[in-house]
């Protein structure tokens, strides 16, 4: 597979031209990559009006992911989330809805909330089961069908899968339900770009999603910020035709060509035996998980390349365990009082991690469970809350007031309270458990 962006930039760097254009480093500097860091000069194409090398590279990615259209992001899945929610909202208005409704899994990234503030659509939350904590939200096809069979018809259903604990939602089942009711399915698949290249694809594009985002940088060898917005083969053609427009509304006009080169090279990487290597690596991870379970660890989630330890069952607080691992030079992706999350990538050597975990002293299990998440009362819209004057207050002074802060939990997690909702005593108790001391209130 060709790499048109990388080829153009490499050839341009070799010319050693006099650069009377941006960036200001002029191709020279202490990092050593400046020669490859260019701007939209002639021949370099224009992101979000792509007709040359960028479009060629994006089409390569679309063919690899089975998408009708793939658009690059140099600003992560956050940009893609805003873009696809804008497109879904605009599409809903074209279908006759004055204020489109989106049914959303509550375990959303904060980019979903900021998109609601910017685009101003209505939200109906799909809550997790009562036994689920902050980061899980198991939405089932049967529960979704029960909701769609009654009540206001949404323009789209929005889900996050995989979640931060490695749980995978039944995307195929949910897509089938959505399409029976004429509803779009949008998927935040930020943690699952690699899922397409398992021996049997588990990627939303293969399972019927209409739009989805992938953070390529999370699980593929791509520089931080590299991501994709995919439009499904079954989605209305209007979405492919307007995908760049949806992204451009929120994106910088100065995209990173370093990031785009890494996205370009990732196409070659996954087209060159990655599926076979990934299958073998996933089997090795599965074997490691079995050995850890035999050792007494409790693991959460079924995502192949995520290792999530339920720390308390081994006698440790999650934050405490992460600190212990850090002292052994094992740096975790995330930890909270209950869980430690480690993200794996294909071809990693698993032996050093296993050796460290096998040395972890086991202690008496901690029986304290995370609090049941409250369901706060909605007072006003997300947009009105975000655009209201606000003040930061100690948590104890927030009861009875309306949250203004859009900075909900990131990683993608179930927010205890969303801006526009009222904080009550149950919210305070839950926030205290997760170490929150202050909130910004209207």
N, C-alpha and C positions, 0 to 999 in steps of 0.2 A: 504494500500500500504506500502511495506517495505521501510526502510531507511538504506541501507547497509553501506553507508559512515559514517553516524552518529553512527550507531551501532558499527562499527569497532573501531572508534576513542574513543568512550565512554568506550568500554571494555579495550582498550589499556591504557587509562588514569587510569582506576581502578587498573591496575596491579602495578602501581607505579614503573615501571622498571627503572633501571639505564640507562639513555639515553646517550649513547656514539655516538650520531648522531646529526645532525642539527635539530632544530635551537639552537642557543647558549643559550637561556634562560633555556633549559633542563626541560621544563614543569613547571617552577616556575617563579613568577614575580608579579608585582604590579597590573597588569590589571585583574588578576583573571581568564583569559581564556587560559593561557599559556599551561595548561595540555592538552587542546584540539587542540593545534596548533602543528601539526606534519609535517614531510616531507615524502617522498616516501620510507618509510621503507617496509620490506617484509610484504606482505598482504595488504598494503595500495593502491596497484595498481599504475599506472603511467598515468597521464593525457596526452592525445594525443598518447598514446600507450596502451589504456585501454582494459584490458581483464578480470578484476575482478570486484571489488565493484564499481569502477567509471563507467565502462561500464554498469553494472546492473542498476545503478541509472540513467544514461543517457537514457537507454532504457525505464525506467519508465517515464521519461519526454517526450520522443518521443511518447509514447502511449497516454499520456494526451493531447499533442498538435497535434496529427494526423500527425506526421512527419515520413518519412522513416528512418531518422537518426537525432538525436540531440546530439550536442557536447557542453560541458560546457566551459565557459570562466570565468576566475578569473580576467580579465582585461577589463570588460565591453563590450559593443557592438562595441567599437572602434576596438578591436581585431577581432571580428566577421566580421566587415565590410572589414577589410584588407584581412582576410581569404577568404571570398566569392568572392571578386574582383580578388584575385590571382587565385582562382579556375576557375572563368569565363574566365579570360584572357588565362590561360593555355588550357582550353577547346576550346577556339576560335582558338588557334594555332594548336591544334590537328585537327580542322576542316579545316585547310588550310589557315588561315589568318596570314600573317606575323606580322601585328600590329592590334590586335582586337580593334574594336570600341564599346564603350558603350554610349548609349543615357541616359543621367542622368538629372533628375529634378534638377534645379539650387538650390533648397533649401536643400542642402546637409550638413551633418556634416563634420567638418574638417578632420575626419578620411578618408573620401572619397578622399580628396585632397592629403593627405599624402600617401594613397594607390596608387594614380596615380603617385606620385613621386617615390615610391618604385618599383612598378610593371611595370609602363611605358606603359599604354594603351592609346588609343586615346579617347577623350571625345567630344561629341556633346551635348551641353546644351539644355535642354527643359526649356524655360523661362516661368515665370508666366505671367498672363494676365496683361494688363497695369494698372488696378485698384488695383492690389495687391501690398502690401508693402513687407517689408524685410523677413517675415517668412512664406508666403503662396505661393504655387505654384500648382494651380489646373490643373493637367494633365488629359485630358479627353480621353476616348477610341477613339472618332472620330478624334481628333487632332493627336493622336498617329498613328492611321491607315493611315491618310493622309501622315504622314512622312514615315512610313514603306513601303508604296506603291511606293515610289520614293526614289532615292538616295542610298547610300551605305548601305548594310544590316548590322546592328550591331550584335554582339554576344549576347548582353543583353540590356535590359532596366532596369534602376535603379531608384527607387522612394523612397521617404521618406513619410511615413504615419503611424500614425498620425503626423501632423506637430506640432510645439510648441504652436500654437494657438488652437489646438484641431480639425483642419480640417481633415476629412477622405477622401481619394481618392477612386474612384471606382476600387478597386483591382480586383474584378471578371471580370469587363469589360475589364480592361487593360490586364489581364492575357489571356483572350480569344483572344484579338487582337495579343498579342505576340506569342501565340502558333499557330495561323493561319499562321504566317510568319516564324515559326521555330526559334523564338528568346526567350532566357531565360528571366524570370522576377525575378529580385532581389529586395528585399524590406528591407529598414531600418525601422523596426517596433519597434525601441528601446522603444518608449513610450507606446506600446500597448500589452504587454504580457497578460494582463488581458482580452483582447478582445476575446480570445478563450473561455472564461468561462461565457460570457453573455448567456442569454437564447437561443439566436441564434448567433452562433459564427460569429464574424467579423474579425477574425484573418487571416492573409495572407495565412497560411497553409490550411485553410478551403476554401479559395477563389481562389486558383490556382497558388500561387507563387511557383517558383522553389526553391529559397533559401531566407531565411530571418533571421534577427537577432532580438532578444528581449533582452532588458535590464531588467532582472527579478527584479533587485534592484529598478527600478523606480516605479513600480506599484504593486509588490508583496512583501511579508515580507522576503526579501533576503538582505544580507549584501552588502554594496556598492562594485561594481565590478562584482557581479554575473550576468551572461548573458548566452544566448543560441545562437548557430547557428543551425538552422533547415534546413534540406533538405526535399523538398516536395516529396510526394508519386509519383508524375508524372515526377519528374526530372530524367534525365539519371542516371543509377545506379552508374556510374563513380563518381558522386559527393559524394554519401554516402561512397564509397570505399576510397576516397581521402580527406574526410573532416578533419580528424585529421592532415594529412600532411599539408593542407592549413593553419590550425591554428598554427601548431608547428613552421612554418617558421618565425612567428612574435612574438610568445609568450615567456614569461619567462619560464625557466626550473625549477623554484621554485614556483609552484602554491600554493595558500593559501588553506589549508584544512579547515580553518574556513569558508571561502566563499563557498567551495564545500559542507560542511555540511549544510549550509543554503539553498543551491540549492536542496540538497537531501531532507531536511525537507519540502521545498516548495512543493515537489511532494505530500507528505502526506497532507499538508494544502489544496491544491486545490482539492484533491481527497475526502476530508471529508466535503462535504456540501457547498463548496465555491460557486458553481454555483448558488445555491438557495439564499445564502446570498448576493451575488453580484447582482443578479437580483433585490432583494428587495432594496438594497442600491442604485442602479442606478435609480430606480423609485423615491426614496427619493430625490436624486440629481436633477432629472428632475422637481420635485415639487418645490424645492428651486429655481431653475432657473426661473420658472414661476413667483414666488413671487418677485424675484429681477427685472424681466422685468416689472412687475406691478408697482414696486417702481420707475421705470424710468431708470434702468441700461440698457445698450446695451451690449449684450453678443455675443461673436464670437465663431464659431466652433460648431461641433456636436458630439464631443467625449464625452461619458457618464461621465467619471471621471475627466474631466478637466473643470475648471471654468476660462474663459478668459474674463476680463472686458475691454471694449473699454472706456478708462478713459476719453478722451476729451469730449465725449457726455454728461458726468456727470459734466463737468466743471473742470476736474483735468488733469494735466500732469501725465502720467503713473508713472514716477519715483517719483513724488510728492505723489501720492496716495499710492505707495508701502511704502514710508517713514511714512506716516500717519498710515497705517496698522501696520507697525513695532512698532510704539509707543503704539499700542494697543496689542502688543505681538502676532500679526498675521504675520508670516514671509512668504513672497511670494516666489514662485519658480523663477520668472523672472519678470522684468519690463523694459520697454523702454519708450520713450516719448509718445507712443500711447496706450500701452497695459499693463495689469497686469495679470499674469498667476498664478493660484493656482491649485496645483495637489492634488487630493483626493485619498484616499484608502478605500477599503471596511471596514465597521464597524466603521468608524470615527463618532464622534458626530458632526453633522452639526450645532447644535443650537448655539454654541459660535460664529462661523463664521458668521452666519446669523445675530445674535444680533449686532455684530460689524458693518457689512455692512449697516444695517438698520439705524445706527447712523451717517453714513457718510453724512456730509452736502452737499447738491446739490448746484452747482454754475452754472453760465451761461456757456453754451456750448462753447468749444474752437473749432473754425472752421478750424484751420490750419491742413491740410492733410499732411501725410508723402510724401516725394518726390517720383516721378516715378523713378524706378530703371533704370540705364543706361545699355547699352549693349556694354561693352568695346571691343576694338579690340584685337584679339589674336596676340601676337608677337612671342612667343615661347612656347614650351611644358611646362607643369607643372614640369616635372622632371628637365629639363634644368634650369628653373627658380630657383627651390629649391636648386639645386647644384651649382648655380652661386655665386660668391662673391657679397656681398650686403652691403648697408649702410643705416642706419636709418636717415630719413630726415623729417623736418616739412612738413605738408601736402601741403602747398603752393608751395614748391619746387619740388613736385612730378609730376606735370603736364608734360606730354610728356615722362615720364620714365616708365619702366616696373616693375611691382610688383614682388618681390622675396619671400615675406612672405607667408607661407602656413597656417598661423593661421587665417583662415576665420572665420566668425561668428559661434560661438558655444554658444547657442543652434543651432540645425539644422536650418539654415536660408539661405536665398538667399544672397550670398556674393555680395557686391557692385562691387568688382573686385577680380579676382582670380589670383594667381601667374602665371606669363607668359602673363598677359594682361596689356595693357597700360592705365595709369590713365589720364583722360582728365578732363576738367572743370566740366562736369556733375558728374563725380565720386567724385571730391573734394566736391561739394555742398552736395551730398548725404552723404558722410562720415562725413562731419561737422555736419549734422543734427543728426547723431547717436553718436556724441561726440568723433570721432576719431581725434587725433591731429598729429600723426606721422605714417609713413609707412616705411617698409623696402624695398628698391628698388635695382634692379640690378645696 
